[in-house]
Structures are given as C-alpha cells and as structure tokens.
Amino acid sequence: MNRQTIELISYKLCPYVQRSVITLLEKNIDFKRTDIDLAHKPDWFKQLSPTGKVPLLKLDNNQTIFESAVICEYLDEVTVGSLLPTSPEIRASHRSWIEYGSQTLAAIGRYYSAKDKTQFNEAEQQLRQRFETLEQVIVGPYFSGQDFMMVDAVYAPIFRYFDVFGTSITKHLFSGLYKISTWREYLNGRPSVIHAVDDTFPSALLEFVIKKNSYLGGLLQKQHTISAI
Ligand SMILES: N[C@@H](CCC(=O)N[C@@H](CS)C(=O)NCC(=O)O)C(=O)O
C-alpha cells in the first residue's frame, strides 16, 4: 500500500504505538512517524486527538483514527492479507487476547511504579499469574502457530519491557514458561518488532523507570551502577 502521507503520531516509549508500528511494517505500509513529548503536548495534537493519547493515525484526507486496536484493525482491513484469523470464533478469541494484552500493560505499569518491596512483590505475582495463564493458550512458536498475527504485534512490546529490565531482575516472572520463552525469541527476531523502536529505546526506558523512584527503579539503578563500574 502506497500512502506516503499516512502519519502516525507517536511517543518513543509507548507500547500502544509499537503495536501500530509493527502492524504498519508487517503490512508494508509507507508512513511517517511523528514523535511528540507527552509531557508537553503540542497544541496541534490537542486539537486533533479527542483522548490526548497516542497513537493517533492521520490519514491523507486529514481524517484521524485513535485507539491502537482500532488503528491496527483499520490498517489490516485496507491492505492485502490479514493478521486476524478468518473464523469469526477464532478472530473473536484473538481480540480477547489482545484485550488481555492491554490489561497486562496496565499490570506492567503497576510493576514498574510499585513504591516498596511489598507492592512490588504483589505486582510481580499478578504479572506472573497473567503469564502463566498465557502460557496455557499459546500454540507456538507464535501465539497461534507458525504465522505472525495481530495478537503477536500486541505482545512484542509487552515482552520488550523485560528484555530491557534484564533477566536477573525478571527471571521469577518467566521461569518454566517455555512457550513464552520461545515466543519471545521469535518476536525479537522479527524485523517489524526490531524496527518498532530506535536504538535509544532501552536507555530511555531505564531512565523513565529510574526517575519514578519506584522499587524497580532502585533495582535497575543499582544494577546499572554495578555494571558501569
Ligand atoms: N487505549 C489507548 C491507550 C493509549 C495510551 O495510553 N497512550 C499513552 C502513552 S503509552 C498516552 O498517550 N498517554 C498520554 C495521556 O494519557 O495523557 C490505545 O490503545 O491507543
């Protein structure tokens, strides 16, 4: 699809943006990415976005589409092939797991924002339960088998957090979850997933979490101080 003027208004660290970028790349859509600073939203963005959130897709007729799940489905519909299954039941099931992915992002927010060890352990346990549940439904190597689907685009940014936080801190979350482990490897080898962020993403994410003064921020700071010595 050759829509030179399609524009994705984005924020560097946003996992919802990443799922949209992965979909754009998987579907070979030309697009322009415009990153904004969410702490200082430009006036033009406030006027365009009903929710004030990214991603926001601006089409060449100036129409805008918001909400990442809707953006991904739109991109899928207007291009050849589909990242959603053909059977209505299985398609609905993928949408359910996409929603589960969005709820998991909220749980990740609680994990990296937890202020003390007790809150952190609780958030870690909740995340672990989510991943155990997911482990039961994955076919492998991708979510539903050999083909990369929209649901895979949703989980790649989820797992990227833990790649950045590192295995020594996050090993309790994934130990013994072999299907997830293989899934992560496949996702990390996918060009669309690799190119959904730039090289500065890991350091920017670490800085973001460390600045939160959270329990995880403290662990990350210690880990990086030690590795810098
Ligand atoms: N449900 C939305 C969530 C998007 C979202 O939460 N975006 C965050 C950045 S990751 C945002 O724009 N936050 C700015 C704000 O809430 O003011 C979607 O799927 O697009």
The ligand as an SDF file (V2000), in Angstrom:
LIG
                    3D

 20 19  0  0  0  0  0  0  0  0999 V2000
   -6.2360    2.6820   24.8610 N   0  0  0  0  0  0  0  0  0  0  0  0
   -5.2380    3.5070   24.2290 C   0  0  0  0  0  0  0  0  0  0  0  0
   -4.0810    3.7060   25.1990 C   0  0  0  0  0  0  0  0  0  0  0  0
   -3.0110    4.6150   24.6360 C   0  0  0  0  0  0  0  0  0  0  0  0
   -2.1660    5.2430   25.7510 C   0  0  0  0  0  0  0  0  0  0  0  0
   -2.4100    5.0180   26.9540 O   0  0  0  0  0  0  0  0  0  0  0  0
   -1.1870    6.0510   25.3460 N   0  0  0  0  0  0  0  0  0  0  0  0
   -0.3820    6.7490   26.3320 C   0  0  0  0  0  0  0  0  0  0  0  0
    1.1020    6.6080   26.0280 C   0  0  0  0  0  0  0  0  0  0  0  0
    1.6240    4.9370   26.1160 S   0  0  0  0  0  0  0  0  0  0  0  0
   -0.7000    8.2470   26.2320 C   0  0  0  0  0  0  0  0  0  0  0  0
   -0.8430    8.7680   25.1730 O   0  0  0  0  0  0  0  0  0  0  0  0
   -0.7500    8.9160   27.3860 N   0  0  0  0  0  0  0  0  0  0  0  0
   -0.9180   10.3400   27.4100 C   0  0  0  0  0  0  0  0  0  0  0  0
   -2.0120   10.7660   28.3300 C   0  0  0  0  0  0  0  0  0  0  0  0
   -2.7580    9.9000   28.8350 O   0  0  0  0  0  0  0  0  0  0  0  0
   -2.1420   11.9710   28.5380 O   0  0  0  0  0  0  0  0  0  0  0  0
   -4.7760    2.8580   22.9290 C   0  0  0  0  0  0  0  0  0  0  0  0
   -4.8180    1.6130   22.8610 O   0  0  0  0  0  0  0  0  0  0  0  0
   -4.3920    3.5710   21.9820 O   0  0  0  0  0  0  0  0  0  0  0  0
  1  2  1  0
  2  3  1  0
  2 18  1  0
  3  4  1  0
  4  5  1  0
  5  6  2  0
  5  7  1  0
  7  8  1  0
  8  9  1  0
  8 11  1  0
  9 10  1  0
 11 12  2  0
 11 13  1  0
 13 14  1  0
 14 15  1  0
 15 16  2  0
 15 17  1  0
 18 19  2  0
 18 20  1  0
M  END
$$$$
